[in-house]
Amino acid sequence: IMKMSGFEIFLRFERYNIGCEMEEKIVKTKILIVDDEDQIRKLLARMLELEGYEIYQAADCKTALSEMKRAVPDVVLCDVFLPDGNGVDFVVRLKKEFPMSEVILLTAHGNISDGVQAIKNGAFDYITKGDDNNRIIPLLSQASEKAAKNKSVNKEDRMDERQYSFDSIIGSSRLLSDAVSLAKRVSMTDVPVLLTGETGTGKEVFAQAIHKNSLRNKKSFVAV
């Protein structure tokens, strides 16, 4: 049981002042096209540029990884058969290293087993060149929305982690320091914790910090 009497807690908030005269920048969705056939890659690039996308190109897996690290595209259009790898397998690495990005696989010779495996590996979709050309633009739009949602959720998670971390609790009193130290210790255990105190003393702030630092931090925090 952890008991705390009244003390003051200050939360650190960051404020961003944006000048009214700043021009609004239009952020284009970034697309990486990975295909070793130059003609097809450049044709796709031109078509998507006309749709307003920011395009990056690569002819193999190695170059694709370099472009991913440099530009971090929102969506990857990747051929299945590449000189230094297979697109179906490459999806696994892409999603592991760049989980916010979505991957659409393109193939000249589609088959059901590859399509199923591609989705299992984390691909957004798997389409056949030529037969599914009319699906590319709608799919890119859907994948772009999914990538934007991925980034939004990730940003909110990071903000929550900062807002409800022990580092956000600022104070210099010995009582507060002792309370934070004890809360950190119990957060890594599986024992029940009781926080008591008057309204406004920071019980929920401590509860959130303990939850975020605990082994249950991937589960929901429910304030009653």
Secondary structure as UniProt FT lines:
FT   STRAND          10..11
FT   TURN            20..21
FT   STRAND          30..34
FT   HELIX           38..50
FT   TURN            51..52
FT   STRAND          54..58
FT   HELIX           61..71
FT   STRAND          75..79
FT   STRAND          81..82
FT   TURN            83..84
FT   STRAND          85..86
FT   HELIX           87..97
FT   TURN            99..100
FT   STRAND          102..107
FT   HELIX           112..120
FT   TURN            121..122
FT   STRAND          125..128
FT   TURN            129..132
FT   HELIX           133..135
FT   HELIX           136..163
FT   HELIX           166..168
FT   STRAND          169..170
FT   HELIX           174..187
FT   TURN            199..200
FT   HELIX           203..212
FT   TURN            215..218
//
